[in-house]
Amino acid sequence: MERTKKGGRIKGVPNVITSELRQNISNFLDNNFERMQDDLNKLTPSTRLQILFKFYSLILPKIEDSENSTFKPFTIQIIESNGTDNKIIQ
């Protein structure tokens, strides 16, 4: 049985709270850029990438995959090497 929508946000209208939260996170990152850059520089490259991807996932809008979309999902694998062994870090 299909339910009739009787209120709420209209499809396609952005969620105001989500937009504000993303803007606040973006402002925080902008205001603390130099300190965060110093901290990031102390990390290994793989850890640095993991953190940057997490930050970007908070700021960038989500991409919805629909039947009409040309979006192709992909996976990024971070490989940490110590000279002899390689380790995949997700």
C-alpha positions as CSV (number, residue, x, y, z in Angstrom):
1,M,0.0,0.0,0.0
2,E,1.5,3.3,-1.1
3,R,1.4,6.2,1.4
4,T,0.5,9.7,0.3
5,K,2.9,12.4,1.4
6,K,1.1,15.1,3.3
7,G,3.8,17.5,4.3
8,G,7.5,17.9,5.0
9,R,10.2,19.0,2.7
10,I,9.5,19.0,-1.1
11,K,11.7,16.7,-3.1
12,G,14.8,18.5,-4.4
13,V,14.7,21.3,-1.8
14,P,17.9,21.3,0.2
15,N,17.9,20.4,3.9
16,V,18.7,23.7,5.7
17,I,20.2,22.1,8.7
18,T,22.5,19.9,6.6
19,S,23.6,22.9,4.6
20,E,24.3,24.9,7.7
21,L,26.3,22.1,9.2
22,R,28.4,21.7,6.1
23,Q,29.0,25.4,6.0
24,N,30.0,25.4,9.7
25,I,32.4,22.6,9.2
26,S,33.9,24.3,6.1
27,N,34.3,27.5,8.1
28,F,36.0,25.6,10.9
29,L,38.5,24.0,8.5
30,D,39.2,27.4,6.9
31,N,39.8,29.1,10.3
32,N,42.1,26.3,11.5
33,F,43.8,25.6,8.2
34,E,47.4,26.5,9.2
35,R,47.3,24.5,12.5
36,M,45.7,21.5,10.8
37,Q,48.2,21.7,8.0
38,D,51.0,21.4,10.6
39,D,49.3,18.5,12.2
40,L,48.6,16.7,8.9
41,N,52.3,17.1,7.9
42,K,53.3,15.1,10.9
43,L,51.2,12.1,9.8
44,T,52.1,9.3,7.4
45,P,50.8,9.9,3.8
46,S,48.2,7.1,4.1
47,T,46.8,8.5,7.4
48,R,46.7,12.0,6.0
49,L,44.7,10.8,3.0
50,Q,42.2,9.0,5.2
51,I,41.6,12.1,7.3
52,L,41.3,14.3,4.2
53,F,38.7,12.0,2.6
54,K,36.7,12.0,5.9
55,F,36.7,15.8,5.9
56,Y,35.7,16.1,2.3
57,S,32.8,13.6,2.9
58,L,31.4,16.0,5.5
59,I,31.7,19.1,3.3
60,L,30.9,17.9,-0.2
61,P,27.3,17.1,-1.2
62,K,26.3,13.4,-1.5
63,I,26.0,12.1,-5.0
64,E,22.9,10.0,-5.5
65,D,23.1,7.1,-7.9
66,S,19.9,6.8,-10.0
67,E,19.0,4.9,-13.1
68,N,19.5,8.0,-15.2
69,S,22.8,9.0,-13.6
70,T,26.2,8.6,-15.4
71,F,27.8,8.3,-11.9
72,K,30.2,5.4,-11.8
73,P,31.2,4.4,-8.2
74,F,34.9,3.8,-7.6
75,T,37.1,2.6,-4.8
76,I,40.3,4.2,-3.7
77,Q,42.9,1.9,-2.0
78,I,45.7,3.4,0.0
79,I,48.8,1.2,-0.1
80,E,51.3,1.8,2.6
81,S,54.8,0.5,1.9
82,N,57.7,0.1,4.3
83,G,60.2,-1.0,1.6
84,T,59.6,-4.7,1.7
85,D,55.9,-5.2,2.5
86,N,52.8,-3.5,1.1
87,K,49.7,-3.1,3.2
88,I,46.3,-2.0,1.9
89,I,44.6,0.5,4.1
90,Q,40.9,1.0,3.5
